[in-house]
């Protein structure tokens, strides 16, 4: 049996769940649920942790923001960012360095899918970029999806 696909969650997807941003929260939550149930392996880039906390803190306050980051830590594996990832990102000629770091982190970890609502940010990507709805359709047939 092949290993479960590994998904790297972009910041916007995580914030959709944490801040219950409609209409995007539902499919993003469903993907996180698949990770929690170990149907797929979920991860996020270490460089994204502070960004998620900072943006969640503005909406939820510092205590709840720390709590949601802690919750994510129990569901998603944090992929390390080291010097080689930063060098690849800096020399990658991407419009946005943060996106380049996330992509380099995903590549180094052997991620199957990078999940984002902003595929245009990853035009230079060398791995598969998916939005939550498309990925759910590929991973789970509609009759198997939860209401």
N, C-alpha and C positions, 0 to 999 in steps of 0.2 A: 504494500500500500504506500503510495507516495506521501511525502510529508504534507501537512496542511499548508495552504498558502500563507505567506506572511504579509501583513498589511502594515504600511507605515501611514499614520494619520497626520495630515497637515493640520496646522493650528486652526484654520477656519472650521474644520470638521469637528474638532474637539470643542470649540467654543459654541458651535451650533447645539451640541448636546448640553453643555454646562449652563448655557444661558437660555436654553429652550427657544432657540431662534426658529420661528416658523417661516416657511414650510420645511426647512431643512433638517430640523431636529429628529424627526421620526426615522428617516432612513439611516442617519448617522448613529442614532441610538441602537437601531437594529444591528448595525455592523459591530458596535461595541459589545452588544449582547452575544454575538457569535464569538467574539474574542473571549468574553468571560466564560462561555460554555466550552471553550477550547476547540470549537469547530474550525476556527482559523487562528493563526498566531498574530497578535496585535502588538504594535510597537509605536514609539514616537521618538523623535530626535532629542537628545539631551539639550540642544540649543533651543528647543521649543518650550521647555518646561518653564523657564522664567517668563517667557512671552505669554504663555497661557495664564500663569499666576497673575502677572501684571494686568492683563486685560480682564480677567475674571474679578480681580480685586476691585476694579472700578465699579463693577455692577453688583457684586455680592458682599464686598467688605473683606478685610484681610483674613479673618478667622474662617469664613466659609470658603474663600478662595484656597486657603491652605488645605482645607478638608477635601475639596474636589480634586486638587492635585494629588493628595494622598490616595483618594479613591482610584484615580487613574493609574497610580503606581501599582495597585493591586490587580489591574486588568491588563495593562500594557507594559511591555518591557521597554526600558529606556536604552536607546542605542547610543553608545559613546561617541563623542566628537573629539578627535585627536588632531595632532598637527598635520597628518597626511590628509585628513578630510578638509581642513582649512586651506591647505595648499591647493588641493584639487579645486575647491570652490573659488578661491581667489584667482586662479589661473584659467578658470573655465569660461570666462567672458560672458557670464550670465548678467542680465539686467539688474537682478536683485541678489545680493550676496546671501541673504537669509535662505532664499529658495535654493541657491546653489549648495549651501551647506546641508540642507535637508536632503537634497538629491544625492549628494556625495555620501552622506551617512547611509542612506537607503541602499545605494549601490554596494558599498563596502559590506553591508550586512546581508546582502543577497535577498533583499526584499522582492516579493513577487509583484505587489501593486502599491503604488503611492496613491492614497485616497485624498482628493481635494475637490473643492468646488471651483477652483481657479486653474483649469488645465492650461490656460494661456501662459500662466506663470512658469510652466514647466515645458515650454516648447522645445527646449534643448535637451530634454530628458532622453536617457538611453534605456529607461525601463518603462513599464506600463503605467500610465496615468489614468485613473478612473474617478468618476464622481460616484457618490454612494448609491444612487439608484441603479446605475449601470452595473456596478459591481455586485449589488444584491441580486440583480436579475441573472448574472452569470454564476453566482455561487449557490443561490437558493431558488429553485423553481417557485413560481407564484403561489402554488397550492401549499408550499412548505413555509411560506412567510407568515409571521405572527401578525395578528390584527393590531 
